[in-house]
Amino acid sequence: MSFASVNETIGRHRWAICALVFAATTINYLDRNVLGLLKPILSDDGVFGPDKANQELNYSTVVICFQFAYAAGMLLAGRIIDKLGTKSGYAYSLIAWSLAAIGHAFGHHTWSFGFWRGALGLAEAGNFPAANKTIAEWFPKKERAFATGLYNSGANMGAIIAPLTVPFIAAAWGWEWAFILTGVVGLTWLAFWFTMYSSPEEKLASGKLSQREFDYIHSDIDEQEAEQTAVGRAKVSWFRLLTFRQTWAFFVGKFMTDPIWWFFLFWLPAFLDGENTRKLNAFMEANPGYTGQAGDIPGIISWPLAVAVVYTFSTFGSIFGGWLPKRFIDQGMNANRARKLAMFIFALFPLSVLLASRLGEINTWFAVATIAIACAAHAAWSANIFTTVSDMFPKKVVASVTGIGGMAGAVGGILIARLAGLLLKHYTQLGKVEVGYGILFVVCGSAYLTSWMLMHLLVPKFKRIAI
């Protein structure tokens, strides 16, 4: 039965729930992207100090404040959401991160920005454990990767909206208002969440969900048997979760690949702005009498537009990443093999970023293209790695395991942020910042295949466990 005919026959209320999660994830990344987009303006204002080389290191310190808090928040958020339930846990998280986003408007030096960045990281950690738990509750196994890909594309949508709005808000009203207005957007989501969301059981009882769709959502026999077996058992501790290889496979996958997304999220605007500056300086040295517009110089690009292009590609990557394993399953492949094959395919494409620095010397748009391919592949990978949790674990611990993996990814993000800060400071002082970026792109390009191999060694099959 086709995707369209399934929805027509049994109903599509679960996709309205997916749309709510998509919106929350869009807001999450809208708030998260503001700092990276405003980095050139904040640096010019002296927020990160007067010295150019030290600005890179101070900026990385602010990023690390976010990552430390995000790592701690991930570990806590999954547990709290499993305890409070999806509806309340998601709402509290979004209220907190919206207020933290607004708080950035009151930061005017490295450590005050670090404080508000930490508050944002702690609160934003709730999004993906809550989102993953929502999808596990509302979708059967064969649709979860696709639903995850759809909601995860909200991260890219937020990253697209941000460069198309934030620089203009900052130019018109000041950078403080960019933080305030994006923070306010999140608070409006709560009205829709409280009005529309409840569990499938509650929706069925109220008559808003058909019995057919309810049965379809709960159609995975092996999963239902495992859930019934788990009823009445004691709550599962973190320490017990860490005894399973399945937990460590997710941990390793997130630790290896999340930092790559963090790097592009926080440093892509700075990289593109730096490419423009180098091409402008080279052109002016060759043409000292030039009086035209900078945008007319060959190689100079609109970096906010370039960022939007990168994350537009990522949006399609996220949706395709969810669709491909579903396609494999529909063709008769088992869920384990479909997931593994899809993840291997997606691990190959980030290798394109190895050429970013060299191609950027020819034309900055060539570098943008390689980064766009890598980010799209990450989004596709992410849609599947999140789904491995609900493939391997019962619903009652999905948020907890997601939180453990998210914490691992944030720790990896801390390491790459410090590596980026030190490398770029060193090569900026040498006048060869492009070399620093080249080294970082090697790390980014090779991370996914390495991660896939380690995950495969830990868990040859995404076998479901009963706990």
N, C-alpha and C positions, 0 to 999 in steps of 0.2 A: 504494500500500500504506500502511495507517495506521501511526501510530507504534507502537501496541500490537502489531500483527501483525508489524512488522519485528523488534521485540524477541523475540517468540515464535518467529519463524522462524530468526533468525540468532544469538540470544543477547544477553545484556545485561551482560556483564562490564565493558564500558566505563563503565557507569553506577556500578559499584562504585568505579572509579577516580575518577569525578567526585565521589562521596560523600566520598572521602578529601580531595580538594581543597576541597570545601565545608567540611569540619570544620576544616582548617587556616586557611581564610579567616575562619571564625567566631572561632577563637582569636586570630587576628591583630587583629581589630577589638574583641574583648573586652579585650585588653591595651591597645589604643590608646584606648579610651573611658574608662578608669578615671580619668585625670587630669581630664577635663572634668567628670565626675560628682562628683569630690571637690573641685572648685574652691571652692565655697562654704565647705566645712569647712576647707580649707587656708588660705583667705583669713582666716577667723575666727581661725585659729591663728597668723596673722601670718607664714606661710611666704613670702608675696609682699610683705611689708612692712606697716607700720602704716597707711599712708595709703590711703584708698579709691580715689582717682583713680589713684595710682601703682600700685596692685595690678593694675589692668587692663593697664597698660603692662608691668609685670614678668611678668604671666601671658603676655602676647603674646611676650615674650622667650623664655620657656620653650618655647612653641609653635614659635617660629622655630628654636630649637636642634634640635627634632625635624625641622623641615622642611629645614633645611640638610643635616643628616645623611642624611635620607631622599633628598634630591636626589642627593647624592654616591653614596649606596648604590644607588640605582636605576641609575645609570650603570655602576657596577661590577658589581652583582648580575647583570644580564642577561648580561654578558660571562662572568662566572665560571660561571654556570649552564650557558651554552652549552658551556663548556669541560669542566666537571666532569660534566655530565649531570644529568638531572632528579632522580634519586633522591638522590644525595649532596648536590647543591646545595640542594634543598628542606630536607633534614634539618639541614644545618649552619646554615641561616638560622633555622630554628625553635628550635634549641637556643640560639642566640645571643640571639634576641629574648626568649625566656622568661627567661633569666638577667638580661637588662637590665630586664625588667618587675619582677622580684623586687628588683633593685637600687634601685628607687624608694623602697622602704621605709627606705632609709638616707639619703635626701635630706631636709634640713630647712630649706633656704633657696633662693632663686631660682636660684643658680648650681649648687648640687649637684643640684637637680631638672633644670636645664638639661643637666648632664653625662649623667645617666641617660636623659633624654629623647632626647638625641643618640644615645646607644648604642642605644636602642630603634629610632629612626628608621633608623640604618645597617643594623641587622639585619632589621627588618621589610620593608625594600625588596626582599628576595628573594621575598616571597610571590607577587606578581602576575607577574613574569617566569617563575617556576617553574610557576605555575598555568596561565598562557597556553600555555607550551610543552607541558605535560602534555595540555591539551585538543587542541592541534594534532596531537600524536602519536597520540591515542586516538580522535579523532572525524573523520568526513568533513565536508566543508565545509558541507553543508546542515544538519547538527546542531550545528555549533560555537556559533552564537549562543545556541541553547537551552541547551547544556551550560554555556556561559559565564554565561548568566543564572542558572542553577541554582547554580553554585559562587560566583558573585558575590553571590548572596543571602545567603551566609554572612556577608558584611560587615554586612548588616542584622540577621541573627540575633545576631551578637556584640553589635551595638548595642542589641538588645532585651534580651538576657540581662543585660547590664551594669547598666542602671538598676534591674532587678528584683532584683539581688543585691548590687552594690557598696555602695550606701548602707546596707544592713542589716548587711553585714559590718563596715563602718566604725563603725556605731553600736554593734555588739555587742563588737567586739574592738579597735577603733582603725583608723585609716585605713591604717596600715602593713600590716596583714594583708590588706587588700583587694588591694594590689599583690602580696603574696607568694602568696596562694592562686590568683589568676588566672594568675600566672606558672607555677605548678606544673601547672596544667591543660595547658599546652602541651607539657610534657615527656612527658605520658602518650600524646600523639598519636603519638610516635615508634615505639612498639611496633607500632601498627597499620600505619604507613607501611612500616617495614622488613619486616614480615611479608607485606603484601599487594601492595606495588608492584614492578613491573618493566615493561620495555618490551613492546609487543605481540609483537615477535619472540621475546623470551624466554618470554612466556606461551604462545605457540603451540608453541614447542619443548618446554615442560614439560607440554603437554596441558591447560592450564588455560584456554586460549582456543581456540574452534573455528575451523576454517579458514574457515567462512562469515563469522563475525564479523570475522576478520582481513581477509578480502577486502573486506568492506563498509567497514571503517575506511579502507582504501586504494583506495576506488572512484573517487576524483576523478582522471580520466585526465590532465587538463592538469597537475595538481599532481604526479602521479607522473612524468610526462615531464620536468617542470622539475627535480624532485629527482634524477632519473637524470642529467640534463645537468650538474647541479651537482657530482656525485660526482667527486672528484679535484681539484677546483678549490681554489685557495688560500683560506685563511680571509679573510673579509670584514672590513675594518677599520671602525672607527667613522667615519672620515673619508669612506670610500667610501659608507657608508650615508647620510651627510648630503648626498650629491650627488643623492639621489633625492627627487623631489617627494612621493612616497608617505610617506617618512620625515617630511618637514616637515608634511604634512597631519595625521599622527598627533600630531606634536609640538604643533602649534597647537591641535588638538582637546583634548588633555590640559591644555595650559597654560591654556586659557580656562575649562574646566569642572571640573577637579579641585579648584581652590581653593574652589569653591562648596560641594562636599561637605566639605572641610576646615573651612570656616567653620561650617557647621551642626554638624559633629562636635564642635568645640571650644567653640563659643559658644552653642549651643542651650540647654543647662542654665542658663547664666548669664542668657540672655535671659528664659527662663520664670521663673526665680527673681526676676529684677528686676521682671517684670510682677506677680508675687504681692506683692512688697514695695510697689510703687506703689499697688496696689489696697488693700492692708492699711492703708497710711498715710492714704489718702484716706478710707477707711471710718472709721478711728479719729478723724480730725479731725471728721467729721460725727457720730460717735457716741462721744463721749469717755468715756462711762460703761460701754461694752460690756465684758463679762467672759466672753463665750463663747469657743468654740474658733475659731482662725483659719480652719480648714477649713470652717467654717459660713458664712463671709463670702462674699457673692456675688462671683463672679469669681476666687476663690482656687482653684487647682487643684493636684493632686499632680503636680509637674513630673517626677519619675521615671516616673510612669505615662504622662505626655504624651510623653516621649522614647520610651518603648517603643511607643506608638501610632504615632509618626512612622516608626519603623524597621520596624514591622509592615507599614505601607503600602509601604515601600521594598522589602520582601521580595517582595511580590506584583508590584511594578513591575519588579523584576529578572527574575523568571520570565516575566512577560508580555512584557518587552522581548526576551527570547530567542525566545519563541513567535511573535510577530507576523511577523518576516521569514521564518521557516520556513513560516508559513501563506501568505505571499505567494508564496514559491517553490513550494510545493505546488500553488498555483493557476495556475502557469505563468509567473510573473514571473521574470526572470533575477536572479541573486544580487546584482548591483550595484544594480539599481533597487530591489530589495526592501530592501536595507540602507539606501540613501539615503532612501527614502520613510519607513521606520520611524524613522530618526533625525530627520527633519524633524518628524514627528508628536510625537515625544518632546521636541523642542526648544520646542514651543509651551506645554506645561503648566507649566514653571517660572515663566511670567509671572504665575501666581496669587500668587506670593509678594510681588508689588508691593503687594498689599492687606494684607499681614500686620500692619503697624503700625497702620493705620487700623482694621481689624477687631478687633485686639487690644484697642483702647480700649473696644470694645463688650463683647466677651467673649473671654477668653484662648483658649478652645477654638476660636474662629474663626481666630485666628492659627495655632494648631496645625494646623488643617485645611489651610490654604494651604501651610504648610511641609511637611506630609506629602505633599501632591500634588507639590510641587517635588522632594522627596527621592525619591519613587517614580519620577518622570520621570528624575531623574539616574541611578538604578539601571538603568532601562531603556536609557538612552543609553549607560551604561558597558558593558553587556552587548554592545552593538553596536560601540562604538568599539574595544574590545579585539579583537573578531573581525575588524576590518578589517586587522589586522596579518597574521594567517594567510591572509586573502584575498589580500594583496598581496605577501607575502614567503615564500621557502622556509623550511622548518622549522628549518634550521640557524641562522637569524638571528632567529627569532621572539622569543626571550628578550632578545637585544640591542636590537632595535627597541622592544620593550615597555619595556625599561629606559630608553631615551632618552626615550620619551614620559612615563614615570613621573617622570623627572628634571624634565622640563618642567612637569608638574603640580605637583611639589613646589616648584619655583621660584615658580610662581604662588601656591602656598599661603603661601610666605614673604611675598609682597607683600600678600596679603589679610590675613594675620595682623598685619603692621605697620600696614596701613591701619585695621583694626578697632581695634587698640590705641590708635592716635593719635586716631581719631574718637571712640571711647568715652571716652577720658580727657578730651578737650576738652568733649564734651557732658555728661559727668558733672559737671565743674566748673561748667557753666552750669545744672545741674539739669534738663537736657533730653536725657537719654540715649536716649529713644525716637527722637529726631531722627537720632542717629547710626545706630541700627539701621535706620531708614527708608532712609537713604542706602545702607547695605550691602545691603538687600533689593533696591534698584533694580539694583545691580551683579549680584546673584545671578539676578534674573529675566531679564535681557537677555543673559546670557553664552552661552546655548545656541544661540539663533538666529544670533548673531554668529559663533559657532564653526562652525556648519553652513555658513554662507555662505562663510567663509574656506576651509574644507576642500573645498567644492565647486569653488571657484575654482582651488585647487591641484591637485585630482584629480577631474575631472568623472566619471571612472569608476574604480572600485577595481580597476584593471588589474594582473594579476600580473606581476611582473618576474622574470627569470632572472639570477641572479648566482652 
